[in-house]
């Protein structure tokens, strides 16, 4: 299982391809404006999930903290069961 320990911040211009196989984030996940994250294997965010831009997290099942979606951002998370 690929785990990111701590808080992960995604900003415009970041190379997010290194996170495509990520399965768990122990802290918060923040996706800022004009940034995109496609992490099809990510199942769990231990902290809060804050989205200011589009995110495709098809395997996401749980968020340990709050979930915030700002502006015209879109979250694709078909398997999300609990926040």
C-alpha positions in Angstrom: 0.0 0.0 0.0 1.4 3.4 -0.9 0.9 5.8 2.0 1.7 9.5 2.1 2.4 10.4 5.7 1.4 14.0 6.7 -0.5 16.7 4.8 -0.4 16.8 1.0 -0.9 20.1 -0.8 -1.4 20.1 -4.6 -0.8 23.4 -6.4 -1.0 24.5 -10.0 2.0 23.2 -11.9 2.8 20.4 -9.5 3.7 17.0 -11.0 0.9 14.9 -9.6 1.7 11.8 -11.6 3.8 10.6 -8.7 0.6 10.3 -6.6 -1.4 8.2 -9.1 -0.8 5.0 -7.1 -1.4 6.6 -3.7 -3.8 4.6 -1.5 -3.8 6.5 1.8 -3.0 10.0 3.1 -2.5 10.1 6.9 -3.1 13.9 7.1 -5.0 16.5 5.2 -5.3 16.8 1.4 -5.7 20.2 -0.1 -6.1 20.8 -3.9 -5.7 24.4 -4.7 -7.2 26.4 -7.6 -6.2 25.5 -11.2 -4.5 22.3 -9.9 -5.8 18.8 -10.7 -5.3 15.4 -9.0 -6.3 12.1 -10.5 -5.5 9.4 -7.9 -7.7 6.4 -8.8 -6.4 4.2 -6.0 -6.7 6.7 -3.1 -9.1 5.1 -0.6 -8.6 7.2 2.5 -7.7 10.7 3.7 -7.1 10.6 7.5 -7.6 14.4 8.0 -9.6 17.0 6.1 -10.2 17.2 2.3 -10.3 20.7 0.8 -10.9 21.0 -2.9 -10.6 24.3 -4.8 -10.2 22.6 -8.2 -11.2 19.4 -10.0 -10.3 16.1 -8.4 -10.9 12.5 -9.6 -10.7 10.2 -6.6 -12.7 7.2 -7.8 -11.7 4.8 -5.0 -12.1 7.3 -2.1 -14.2 5.7 0.7 -13.5 7.8 3.7 -12.4 11.2 4.9 -11.5 11.5 8.6 -12.1 15.2 9.0 -14.3 17.7 7.1 -14.9 17.8 3.4 -14.9 21.3 1.7 -15.5 22.0 -2.0 -15.1 25.6 -3.0 -15.9 27.7 -6.1 -16.9 25.6 -9.1 -14.7 22.7 -8.2 -15.9 19.1 -8.9 -15.2 16.0 -7.0 -15.6 12.6 -8.6 -15.7 10.0 -5.8 -18.3 7.4 -6.5 -17.3 5.1 -3.6 -17.3 7.8 -0.8 -19.1 6.3 2.2 -18.2 8.5 5.2 -16.9 11.9 6.1 
